[in-house]
Amino acid sequence: MTTQPTLADLARRATADRTRPVYGHDALISCDRLVRIFSADGVEVQALQGLDLLVREGELMALVGASGSGKSTLMNILAGLDTPTAGAARVADHDLLAMTAKDRLRYRREVVGFVWQQTSRNLLPYLTAAQNVALPMQLSGARGRGRRAKAERALELLEMLDVGDCRDRRPHQMSGGQQQRVAIAVALANDPAVLLADEPTGELDSHTGEQIFAAFRTANEQLGTTIVIVTHDQAVAGEVRRTVAIRDGRTSTEVLRRSEVDAATGDERLVSREYAMLDRAGRLQLPAEYTQALGMRDRVALELEQDHIAVWPDDSADG
Ligand SMILES: Nc1ncnc2c1ncn2[C@@H]1O[C@H](COP(=O)(O)OP(=O)(O)OP(=O)(O)O)[C@@H](O)[C@H]1O
C-alpha cells in the first residue's frame, strides 16, 4: 500500500524542483525533446520525435541507428544547417532555435566543424591540402591571425593528423583516407567547440577507417575538441567510451565503456554496460531484443525492489 505524502513532503518536493538545475545546464550539447517534422507532398514525416541528448565538453562519442532513424537530421540541426520544428537545442551556449541568419553563419564557421561522408564534399578540388585548411581561417577573419600564422597552423594540424606530407597536394593526388584526414584538419581550423562527423568512414575500407578514427582520437586528446560521430561501423562504435543508439527519432539505449584493472593480474580490460534512457515523464524504452526474448508486449508486470525495478512478462492472465 502506498502512503499519501504529507503536506510537508509536498512542500519539500516543490522546493527541490525549484532548486534543481535546468536540464543539461552543464552540457556542451543539449537537445531537449527535439522534434523535426518534414512535409513532402502533403505527407508528414516525423524524423525526430522528442529526442533528448546531452554531451559533455571533451567527449568523443558515437551515434548509431538504423537507416531512417534520424541521425542525419540531428547532425544537420547541430551543424546549424537545419532548424528543429519544436523542442530545444543548445550547443556551446548557442540557442539553435533562436539564431538569426548572421548568427547561424558565424556559428557554422566558428563554433562547429563538420566532416561529411563523401570525401569530395569536404575539400575544394582546386586548392592544396594546406590551402583547404587555411580557407576557413581566412573566411572567419581568424581572430587576428596573420597570413603566416594561418599557414603555420594549417601545417601543424596536417602534421598532427599525419598528413603533413600532403600539404602541397590537391585532393585528387591523395588517397580517400588522406583526404578525410585533411578534411578533419579543415574542420578543426577555427578551433571549433564541437566537431561533427556524419559517416566519415563510410566510403573507406576498414583499415583506412581505423586510421580516420585514430585521427579523431588525436584531435580529441590533443585539442580537447568534443566530437560526435555518426557511424554504421561497429568497429568505430566499439572504440569510443559512449555509444548512443537512436531509434525512431529518439535516443533509445546507450553503451558506456570503461577500463577496469583486474586486481589479481593487473591487466586492463574494457568493460561495457548497456543503459536505457529514462525521460522526465519516467518513460523507458526497453531494447527490442530484450522484450522479444521474453515475449513481452503491451503490458509488463513491475515490482519495486530495494535497489532495482523488476520487469516481468504480463502474468495477469495466469492468475
Ligand atoms: N528533407 C526531407 N524531406 C522529407 N523527409 C525527410 C527529409 N530528410 C529526412 N527525411 C526523412 O526523415 C527520416 C530520418 O532521416 P535521416 O536521414 O535523418 O535518417 P538517418 O538515420 O540519417 O538514415 P541513414 O542512415 O540512411 O542516413 C527518414 O524517414 C527520412 O526519409
The ligand as an ORCA input file, in Angstrom:
! r2SCAN-3c Opt
* xyz 0 1
  N      14.277     16.738    -46.409
  C      13.473     15.738    -46.085
  N      12.191     15.695    -46.517
  C      11.373     14.684    -46.171
  N      11.720     13.659    -45.374
  C      12.987     13.637    -44.904
  C      13.929     14.663    -45.241
  N      15.114     14.374    -44.626
  C      14.921     13.220    -43.959
  N      13.652     12.771    -44.116
  C      13.060     11.561    -43.507
  O      13.312     11.616    -42.116
  C      13.627     10.323    -41.595
  C      15.019     10.372    -40.933
  O      16.010     10.569    -41.933
  P      17.574     10.688    -41.641
  O      18.244     10.995    -42.925
  O      17.772     11.617    -40.501
  O      17.917      9.208    -41.158
  P      19.345      8.529    -40.924
  O      19.245      7.829    -39.612
  O      20.421      9.532    -41.075
  O      19.412      7.473    -42.106
  P      20.700      6.950    -42.958
  O      21.496      6.098    -42.010
  O      20.071      6.152    -44.041
  O      21.433      8.153    -43.440
  C      13.539      9.367    -42.768
  O      12.265      8.777    -42.760
  C      13.725     10.270    -43.976
  O      13.070      9.737    -45.099
*
